[in-house]
Amino acid sequence: MTRTYSTRKLTRMAPVSFRRLALAGMVALLVGAAPLAQTTEPAQDDSIEAIRTRANAGDADAQNTLGGMYADGRGVPEGFGEALLWWRKAVEQGHADAQFNLGAMYRTGKGVPEDFGEAAAWFRKAAEQRHAGASFALGFMYVSGSGVPQDDIEGYKWFSLTATYANGPLRGISAEARDDTAERLTPEQLAEGQKRAREWFEAHPPE
């Protein structure tokens, strides 16, 4: 498991009724309290030299892991520039965890200029691969209007999806976020949100 990029910076919060829940969810998401960044890298020599060798050979899991090590300063000097370099190599191969990590960097402005639109774009790429952390983050950005047009229906869709396939604490947090968002929707809007979630599942069957 690779620890995701961490920060506690939160801005542009959602409505008051959603504030505490959104805060708890985003903190859990971005500081790694929930097990979000799963990797498929098999048990191997986890020394920095071995990880770097695999990363240089083009192993996307190792590239993502190495990026996380530089972001957190684990075994190497902390360096957001190096983290960005390795995560960009991983996203070139469609690595969902690295896509999420880039989104977190742009969301928080660490290592790159803060850019909510760019953050949303990277979260979306990872969310399209059923990355639970990214789909929750995208839902949060929709309900708060951060980097995307404010849209409770779309936020409901992403929270609903996350509540279905997330593991650990994020599953319950997402269900609460979904239900809280549903309270702000009309019956017609709720039906539309449920329809969007259903259609997304149909278009994205598990691999």
Secondary structure, DSSP 8 states (H G I E B T S, - for coil): -----------S---HHHHHHHHHHHHHHHTT-S--------S---SHHHHHHHHHTT-HHHHHHHHHHHHHTSSS---HHHHHHHHHHHHTTT-HHHHHHHHHHHHHTSSS---HHHHHHHHHHHHTTT-HHHHHHHHHHHHHTSSS---HHHHHHHHHHHHHH--THHHHHHHHHHHHHHTTS-HHHHHHHHHHHHHHHHHS---
